[in-house]
Amino acid sequence: MTNGFQYEIGFVSLGLGIAGVLAPYMNPDSWIIISIPTTTFLVLAGVNHVIEMVEKKNYAPGNTLVLISDFGTPLSLWILLFMTSTI
């Protein structure tokens, strides 16, 4: 079952995904521009999952395994940006 919030998150994710697919065809600065909202969203979602683990003892796989992408994707993205001298 879904609610309005889940649709909103889906729409944001779709928009960020489309921007991420288009970024390679734009100015190199577009990589940095799309990285900021993407990593902000993922890191703060990860922080929220950690808070749920600590406060509500929610250790469900959907709340714990997602931390790999919540923190791993931004970390790998920024490492790649630095290694390619984009930043």
Sequence and secondary structure as in RCSB ss.txt:
>XXXX:A:sequence
MTNGFQYEIGFVSLGLGIAGVLAPYMNPDSWIIISIPTTTFLVLAGVNHVIEMVEKKNYAPGNTLVLISDFGTPL
SLWILLFMTSTI
>XXXX:A:secstr
   HHHHHHHHHHHHHHHHHHHGGGS THHHHHHHHHHHHHHHHHHHHHHHHHHHH    HHHHTTHHHHHHHHH
HHHHHHHHTT  
